[in-house]
């Protein structure tokens, strides 16, 4: 946690941690350990932005221990993704946009589409469905609510894209 927030060397490899911080209470390890003792932490990852999307501070209000599959599911990977939205790839072979998602330890293809928007809609629809399963498996209400916030954001994006596509066909 401290390395993620304050290591300039790590920030070069993982720029998403730039501008992250640790609350003053947790800078003292014994305080963090006391908080951790009250959590279901064994075999789980400490996450700072499932409860509050895009959060940059590690603190008791913002953090939870979540299983590795859930933690990976919401990774953005913007620095390695390229020009297209998450889940959208250009297929040189098919000359179309491909929608893919990684979940349950495998990569699933939702199909090929003529536009980036159509592929993004397919990706986000599947992402919402999988997020609902993750949400149902949570015991921490804060994590459930954080996942619901993400689902709502993705649903709003789907509606926005559908409106753009509809307007293009008028």
VMD Tcl script that draws the C-alpha trace (Angstrom):
set ca {
  {0.00 0.00 0.00}
  {2.76 2.44 0.95}
  {4.86 1.41 -2.03}
  {1.90 1.83 -4.39}
  {1.34 5.35 -3.14}
  {4.83 6.67 -2.64}
  {7.31 4.76 -4.85}
  {8.29 6.86 -7.84}
  {9.89 3.75 -9.37}
  {6.58 1.86 -9.15}
  {4.71 4.87 -10.59}
  {6.82 4.59 -13.74}
  {5.58 0.99 -14.24}
  {2.06 1.53 -12.85}
  {1.03 5.16 -13.40}
  {-2.50 4.48 -12.08}
  {-1.07 4.73 -8.54}
  {0.29 8.24 -9.11}
  {-1.50 10.68 -6.78}
  {-2.69 7.88 -4.48}
  {-2.22 8.32 -0.75}
  {-2.58 6.52 2.57}
  {-4.64 8.17 5.30}
  {-2.64 9.50 8.27}
  {-4.00 6.79 10.60}
  {-2.84 3.92 8.37}
  {0.67 5.27 7.91}
  {1.25 3.68 11.32}
  {1.21 -0.05 10.56}
  {-0.24 -1.09 13.93}
  {-3.37 0.98 13.15}
  {-3.78 -0.69 9.78}
  {-3.20 -4.14 11.35}
  {-5.88 -3.45 13.99}
  {-8.40 -2.50 11.25}
  {-7.38 -5.52 9.18}
  {-8.02 -7.83 12.15}
  {-11.71 -6.95 11.98}
  {-11.97 -7.76 8.26}
  {-12.45 -10.93 6.25}
  {-9.01 -10.66 4.67}
  {-7.47 -14.12 4.28}
  {-6.70 -14.91 0.63}
  {-8.07 -11.55 -0.51}
  {-6.69 -8.33 -1.98}
  {-6.91 -4.90 -0.38}
  {-8.91 -2.70 -2.74}
  {-9.27 1.08 -2.56}
  {-11.71 1.84 -5.37}
  {-14.49 -0.74 -5.51}
  {-16.44 0.99 -2.74}
  {-15.75 4.45 -4.17}
  {-14.95 4.27 -7.92}
  {-11.79 6.19 -8.88}
  {-10.87 6.70 -5.21}
  {-7.21 7.58 -4.64}
  {-6.93 7.21 -0.84}
  {-6.35 4.06 1.18}
  {-8.45 4.48 4.33}
  {-10.93 2.50 6.46}
  {-13.90 4.22 4.78}
  {-12.72 3.51 1.25}
  {-11.05 0.11 1.46}
  {-12.19 -3.49 1.64}
  {-10.67 -6.89 1.13}
  {-12.11 -8.53 -1.98}
  {-11.42 -11.79 -3.77}
  {-8.86 -11.70 -6.54}
  {-11.40 -12.37 -9.30}
  {-13.45 -9.30 -8.33}
  {-10.35 -7.16 -7.96}
  {-9.13 -8.13 -11.45}
  {-12.61 -7.77 -12.94}
  {-12.63 -4.01 -12.45}
  {-9.03 -3.34 -13.57}
  {-8.94 -0.62 -16.19}
  {-5.55 -1.27 -17.87}
  {-5.85 2.05 -19.69}
  {-2.08 2.42 -20.08}
  {-1.81 -0.84 -22.08}
  {-5.20 -0.92 -23.77}
  {-4.65 1.27 -26.81}
  {-7.01 3.60 -28.65}
  {-10.29 1.72 -28.21}
  {-12.57 1.51 -25.16}
  {-12.04 -1.34 -22.74}
  {-13.23 -4.63 -24.23}
  {-13.08 -3.41 -27.84}
  {-10.45 -4.57 -30.32}
  {-9.98 -4.20 -34.06}
  {-9.87 -7.50 -35.94}
  {-7.59 -7.24 -38.96}
  {-8.88 -10.59 -40.22}
  {-12.60 -9.78 -40.04}
  {-12.19 -6.03 -40.62}
  {-14.64 -5.42 -37.77}
  {-14.56 -4.47 -34.11}
  {-14.47 -7.37 -31.68}
  {-15.94 -7.28 -28.16}
  {-14.11 -9.46 -25.62}
  {-14.23 -9.80 -21.86}
  {-12.01 -11.63 -19.41}
  {-13.90 -13.36 -16.60}
  {-13.90 -16.66 -14.76}
  {-10.32 -17.29 -15.89}
  {-11.08 -17.16 -19.59}
  {-11.57 -14.70 -22.41}
  {-15.06 -14.62 -23.89}
  {-15.91 -13.13 -27.27}
  {-19.24 -11.36 -27.70}
  {-18.92 -11.06 -31.47}
  {-17.87 -8.72 -34.26}
  {-19.41 -5.31 -34.93}
  {-19.30 -2.61 -37.56}
  {-18.67 0.20 -35.08}
  {-16.75 0.82 -31.88}
  {-20.00 1.85 -30.19}
  {-21.79 -1.41 -31.01}
  {-18.83 -3.45 -29.74}
  {-18.63 -1.36 -26.57}
  {-22.37 -1.91 -25.92}
  {-21.88 -5.68 -26.23}
  {-18.90 -5.59 -23.88}
  {-20.64 -3.40 -21.28}
  {-23.79 -5.54 -21.37}
  {-21.80 -8.66 -20.55}
  {-19.74 -6.78 -17.97}
  {-22.97 -5.70 -16.20}
  {-24.26 -9.27 -16.14}
  {-21.03 -10.59 -14.63}
  {-20.87 -7.68 -12.16}
  {-24.35 -8.66 -10.90}
  {-23.04 -12.15 -10.12}
  {-20.07 -10.65 -8.25}
  {-22.44 -8.34 -6.37}
  {-24.65 -11.23 -5.27}
  {-21.60 -13.05 -3.87}
  {-20.55 -10.19 -1.57}
  {-21.17 -10.03 2.17}
  {-19.85 -6.49 2.66}
  {-22.70 -4.06 1.94}
  {-20.20 -1.33 1.03}
  {-18.73 -3.55 -1.69}
  {-22.22 -4.49 -2.96}
  {-23.12 -0.79 -3.19}
  {-19.83 0.00 -4.94}
  {-20.48 -2.71 -7.53}
  {-24.03 -1.39 -8.01}
  {-22.57 2.08 -8.65}
  {-20.31 0.57 -11.34}
  {-23.25 -1.28 -12.89}
  {-25.22 1.98 -13.01}
  {-22.29 3.80 -14.65}
  {-21.99 1.07 -17.29}
  {-25.75 1.09 -17.89}
  {-25.68 4.87 -18.33}
  {-22.85 4.48 -20.85}
  {-24.85 1.86 -22.78}
  {-27.81 4.25 -23.02}
  {-25.51 7.06 -24.14}
  {-23.99 4.88 -26.88}
  {-27.39 3.62 -28.03}
  {-28.60 7.21 -28.37}
  {-25.54 8.13 -30.48}
  {-26.07 5.08 -32.73}
  {-29.77 5.88 -33.07}
  {-29.02 9.48 -34.03}
  {-26.51 8.30 -36.64}
  {-29.25 6.23 -38.32}
  {-31.79 9.04 -38.49}
}
mol new
graphics top color blue
foreach p $ca { graphics top sphere $p radius 0.5 }
foreach p [lrange $ca 0 end-1] q [lrange $ca 1 end] { graphics top cylinder $p $q radius 0.2 }
display resetview
